[in-house]
Amino acid sequence: MDAPSTPPPVEIGAATAPRRTAPAAAVTTAAATTTTTTKRGAEASESAGKDAGAVVPAKGTRAPAVRLPAAAATAPRKTASPKELRELARRQEAERKAALYRCVDRAAWTRNAADPAEPARARRDVLVASTLKLADGTRVALDLCGGADLDKAEREELMGVVRGNMRAVCEASAWGWNENKKLRELCDADARVIRARDAASGALAALAHVRFLVESEEPTLYVYEFQVAPAFARRGLGRRLMTVVEMTARATDMAFVKLTVLLNNRAARDFYAALRFERDPDSPLHEMRDPERDGVHDILSKDVRLRSE
Ligand SMILES: CC(C)(COP(=O)(O)OP(=O)(O)OC[C@H]1O[C@@H](n2cnc3c(N)ncnc32)[C@H](O)[C@@H]1OP(=O)(O)O)[C@@H](O)C(=O)NCCC(=O)NCCS
């Protein structure tokens, strides 16, 4: 049933991999566990403040990603009363928010149990590539599935990589390791999992657990887990898979890719710095005088909107 709907044979290889960048100065780490806003909840994330050392966009400086289509059509008459103007502003705000949630719901392909073609359609429409080619010639096949659709064996396979990579890092942080919580997150109805398998052996090489959310009133692809199996580390797979994540975000009209990283996860911080992620305005570290000493995690993000210039 899936055959006609499998993703187009798009391959991202060395030729299309993003330009390498010199390892940037320290940025942040990542344990993909996060307590951010959900697409339904949308409670504004806290934090703000300034960090003298970091290059960070000031809070509130982002242009809104979702705009009303025709501002002119709803422009007020010159004679509008203050009450009418307030009502107009309220309606415009409600329309803007509705557009924002429509955008996220569309991207998340809200599962429709009555439509058996839905997951296949999502794989076709959402995932932007079906194969990655590493510099050493290894081919890695991608697929996308909903967290709620994973069976027991698939969950255990994914959790095996997560556990192997993250348990010690989490245990060494103030967060600790909570396997049940990780598993619940992975199987959540909102979870979307991109799996990368060695095309030759079928071995799980990497995974990205992502969610389409409204974060700080922006359509956001939040990366909950980003894991490369040890046998595939430092071979360029993480960089290529994150390119797929970013392209997926762009293709689904998300404005930002965002993630959480543990400060003691030095390798991941270096990885995200190399990929030009920056400290997000919502990072708790902005409020700390000595983030490296007092902080546990950071929030990083990348603006993936296409620019006309
Ligand atoms: C961090 C991780 C995702 C990187 O994936 P990867 O496939 O090994 O990374 P790549 O080979 O694509 O590396 C891309 C760049 O990131 C940087 N980088 C990657 N791993 C690094 C490390 N261990 N130390 C320093 N820099 C590193 C380098 O600049 C590298 O470019 P280079 O190879 O030209 O030097 C992977 O090692 C991993 O899964 N780690 C354990 C799980 C984890 O911490 N996940 C993130 C939690 S949110």
The ligand as an SDF file (V2000), in Angstrom:
LIG
                    3D

 48 50  0  0  0  0  0  0  0  0999 V2000
   26.8540   14.8400   18.2610 C   0  0  0  0  0  0  0  0  0  0  0  0
   26.5320   13.9130   17.0950 C   0  0  0  0  0  0  0  0  0  0  0  0
   25.0600   14.0670   16.7400 C   0  0  0  0  0  0  0  0  0  0  0  0
   27.3880   14.3150   15.9040 C   0  0  0  0  0  0  0  0  0  0  0  0
   27.0720   13.4800   14.7960 O   0  0  0  0  0  0  0  0  0  0  0  0
   28.2390   13.0120   13.7970 P   0  0  0  0  0  0  0  0  0  0  0  0
   27.6140   12.2560   12.7040 O   0  0  0  0  0  0  0  0  0  0  0  0
   29.2860   12.3190   14.5800 O   0  0  0  0  0  0  0  0  0  0  0  0
   28.7910   14.4230   13.3060 O   0  0  0  0  0  0  0  0  0  0  0  0
   29.4760   14.7610   11.9040 P   0  0  0  0  0  0  0  0  0  0  0  0
   30.4570   13.6890   11.5520 O   0  0  0  0  0  0  0  0  0  0  0  0
   28.4360   15.0610   10.9020 O   0  0  0  0  0  0  0  0  0  0  0  0
   30.2810   16.0730   12.3030 O   0  0  0  0  0  0  0  0  0  0  0  0
   29.9520   17.3680   11.8100 C   0  0  0  0  0  0  0  0  0  0  0  0
   30.8190   18.3760   12.5360 C   0  0  0  0  0  0  0  0  0  0  0  0
   30.4160   18.4700   13.9170 O   0  0  0  0  0  0  0  0  0  0  0  0
   31.5750   18.6360   14.7390 C   0  0  0  0  0  0  0  0  0  0  0  0
   31.6760   17.4680   15.6270 N   0  0  0  0  0  0  0  0  0  0  0  0
   30.9980   16.3170   15.5310 C   0  0  0  0  0  0  0  0  0  0  0  0
   31.2980   15.4880   16.5350 N   0  0  0  0  0  0  0  0  0  0  0  0
   32.2110   16.1480   17.2930 C   0  0  0  0  0  0  0  0  0  0  0  0
   32.9210   15.8100   18.4670 C   0  0  0  0  0  0  0  0  0  0  0  0
   32.7740   14.6150   19.0730 N   0  0  0  0  0  0  0  0  0  0  0  0
   33.7820   16.7140   18.9770 N   0  0  0  0  0  0  0  0  0  0  0  0
   33.9650   17.9040   18.3710 C   0  0  0  0  0  0  0  0  0  0  0  0
   33.3010   18.2920   17.2440 N   0  0  0  0  0  0  0  0  0  0  0  0
   32.4530   17.4200   16.7200 C   0  0  0  0  0  0  0  0  0  0  0  0
   32.7680   18.7260   13.8070 C   0  0  0  0  0  0  0  0  0  0  0  0
   32.9870   20.1010   13.5080 O   0  0  0  0  0  0  0  0  0  0  0  0
   32.2780   17.9870   12.5970 C   0  0  0  0  0  0  0  0  0  0  0  0
   32.9030   18.4290   11.4150 O   0  0  0  0  0  0  0  0  0  0  0  0
   34.2610   17.6920   10.9400 P   0  0  0  0  0  0  0  0  0  0  0  0
   33.9550   16.2240   10.9100 O   0  0  0  0  0  0  0  0  0  0  0  0
   34.4950   18.2800    9.6180 O   0  0  0  0  0  0  0  0  0  0  0  0
   35.2800   18.0330   11.9600 O   0  0  0  0  0  0  0  0  0  0  0  0
   26.8280   12.4320   17.4180 C   0  0  0  0  0  0  0  0  0  0  0  0
   28.1710   12.3090   17.8060 O   0  0  0  0  0  0  0  0  0  0  0  0
   25.9560   11.8590   18.4870 C   0  0  0  0  0  0  0  0  0  0  0  0
   24.9290   11.2940   18.1850 O   0  0  0  0  0  0  0  0  0  0  0  0
   26.3720   11.9600   19.7600 N   0  0  0  0  0  0  0  0  0  0  0  0
   25.6840   11.3080   20.8660 C   0  0  0  0  0  0  0  0  0  0  0  0
   24.2720   11.7620   21.0250 C   0  0  0  0  0  0  0  0  0  0  0  0
   24.1770   13.2220   21.2800 C   0  0  0  0  0  0  0  0  0  0  0  0
   24.8820   13.7970   22.0750 O   0  0  0  0  0  0  0  0  0  0  0  0
   23.2260   13.8170   20.5670 N   0  0  0  0  0  0  0  0  0  0  0  0
   22.9180   15.1890   20.7100 C   0  0  0  0  0  0  0  0  0  0  0  0
   22.0530   15.3130   21.8740 C   0  0  0  0  0  0  0  0  0  0  0  0
   20.8580   16.5320   21.6390 S   0  0  0  0  0  0  0  0  0  0  0  0
  1  2  1  0
  2  3  1  0
  2  4  1  0
  2 36  1  0
  4  5  1  0
  5  6  1  0
  6  7  2  0
  6  8  1  0
  6  9  1  0
  9 10  1  0
 10 11  2  0
 10 12  1  0
 10 13  1  0
 13 14  1  0
 14 15  1  0
 15 16  1  0
 15 30  1  0
 16 17  1  0
 17 18  1  0
 17 28  1  0
 18 19  1  0
 18 27  1  0
 19 20  2  0
 20 21  1  0
 21 22  1  0
 21 27  2  0
 22 23  1  0
 22 24  2  0
 24 25  1  0
 25 26  2  0
 26 27  1  0
 28 29  1  0
 28 30  1  0
 30 31  1  0
 31 32  1  0
 32 33  2  0
 32 34  1  0
 32 35  1  0
 36 37  1  0
 36 38  1  0
 38 39  2  0
 38 40  1  0
 40 41  1  0
 41 42  1  0
 42 43  1  0
 43 44  2  0
 43 45  1  0
 45 46  1  0
 46 47  1  0
 47 48  1  0
M  END
$$$$
